[in-house]
Amino acid sequence: MIVYLHNVLTLTGCTLASPLTQKQKTVWSLLNKGLSTATIANKLNTTRQFINQTKLSAEAKLSTTLLDVAQANDLQITKLYPKNGILLAYHPALKRKAILTYNTNHGIKVWYWHDNPEEVTDTTFLNQTRQYLLDIAKERDIEIENTEKTHPAKLAHQIFSKLIPELKTYT
């Protein structure tokens, strides 16, 4: 099975769509690109202590928000990755595994496993999905080749496999 964006959840409320402050988004994004605390502190002209406190606060907010979104969507939580802004879950009524992701540009999205992702042919939807996935990859400094020719389901699998260590055992 391949992970595929089956249902996009874009929340309009400030606290759920974008739970982080601008400073938290900046720090969280730079940490996800692999920069060290000291490098970020120098870049932002602040202290390492401030960066660490901001990181912990951002992770706490993301954890709470991801858990709230999972609950609102009747998802059973499997695992939470606060540092990556990711939550693994299962939807018992749909009998589908799900991944919730956070991206500073798009907020929180809910992804469901899809048995036959190639059956989805809506080009607008596929292009939006591809763009979101590429934003996740860019924000987390993940290199992906041949993105224009790769189906979004395959892109999702490539990206999420790099972000979620046990994804192969989860499928």
GINOR-V524093 format. One line per field, one symbol per residue. burial: 1 if it has 9 or more other ideal C-beta (glycine too) atoms within 8 Angstrom, else 0. A space follows every 10 residues. Layout:
burial = ???
This chain:
burial = 0111100111 1000011111 0001111111 1110001011 1001000001 1101101111 1111111111 0010101001 1101111111 1000011111 1111001111 1111001001 0000010111 0111111011 0101001001 0111111111 1011001001 0
